Amino acid sequence: MGTHVTGTQLRRFVVGGLEDDELAVNARHVADCAGCHKAFVEELRRRVGAGPFTFSLEPDFVFRHDHLKYEDLVSIADETVDQELKEVWDMHLKICEGCREDLTSFLAFRRLENESAR
């Protein structure tokens, strides 16, 4: 990344609003650039306050926002998901009731669709 992280990118970074490719680039830059790191910490402090905040690398914390998309539901129903991705989705499904409900509904729809096609 040739330029510094913008204020908009920092705000989106802090709230988890960056796409994976942009997140990776910005995270590397913030880790390597003292000025952007300081700005990131300041933005984070504005969001969470001056008190201590917690951060975890536990999978439940890391994957909590990786919601299933329609294509993911199709892959699960068609059993075309590779093992690594399945493990990530399983971790997310443990903590996300909305995605569990979406998956249950989609699988039920698929079963009905397959039964009516016979």
N, C-alpha and C positions, 0 to 999 in steps of 0.2 A: 504494500500500500504506500504510494508515493506521497500522499497528502495526509494531513491529520484528520481525525474523526470529527465530523461536524457536531454542533450542538443537537441537531435533530437526530442524528444517528446515535449519539450518546443517550438521549432520552428514550429512544426506541430500544436500545441495547439494554438499558436498566430495567425496562418493563417486559423484556422478552419479546419484543416486536420485530425482530430481524429474521429474515429468512436464513436458512442454514449457511449458504455460501457467504452472504454478507456478514453473518454472525462470526464465522471463522476468521474472515479477513480482519474485522474490527477487533475481535478478541486478541489476535496476534499483535495487532498494532498497539492496542491499549497495554498489553503486557510488556512491550518493548519500548514504548515512548513514555518517558516520565511525565511530560506535560499532559498528554491524553489520559494517562493513568490517574493523575491528580484530578482532572476534570471529571472523569468517570466516578471517582470516589465522592467528589463534591455533589454530583448529580444523585448518586445513590443515597447520600446523607440527606439531601433535600426530600427524597421520596420516603425514606424510612425513619427520618429523624436522627437526632444526635446520639441516641442510645445505641447499645449494642444490637447487632442484627446477626441472624444465623444464616449460614450457608452450608449446604451439605452436598457431598458428591454421591450420596446414596442414590441408587437407581430410582426409587420411588420419588425422590425430590427432582432428580434430573429429567425424568420422562413425564412429569405431571402435566405438561402442556402439549405433549405429542398426541393430539387427538386424531382418531381414525377418520379418514376421508372415505368417500364413496368407493374409490378404487381399492382402498385397503379392505373394505368389507367384502368386495368382490373377490379379492385374492384369498381372503380367509375362507369364504364359502367354497371357492374353487380348489382350495388346498394347494395353492401355488406359492406360498410364502416360504422364503428360506428360513432356516432355523434361527439365525441371529436376529432377524427382524421379528420373528414370532416371539422370541424371548423379550424383546423391547415392548412389543404390543401387550404381551401378557403382564408385564410389570405395570404398564399404564392402566390396563383394564382392572387391575386390583384396586386402584385408587380412584378411578373415574366412573362414576355411576352412569353418567350420560352416555359414554361410549359403550359401556356394558349393555345398556338398554338399546342403543342403536344396533349393536351387533346381534343381540337376541331377536330383535324385530326383523332385521334383515335376513337372518338364518331361517326364521319362521316363514317369512315371505318366500324365500327360495324353496323351502320344503313344499309349500302349497303350490308354487309354480311348477315344480317338478312332478308333483302328484297329478295336477290337472293336465299336464302334457302327456301322461300315459294313457 
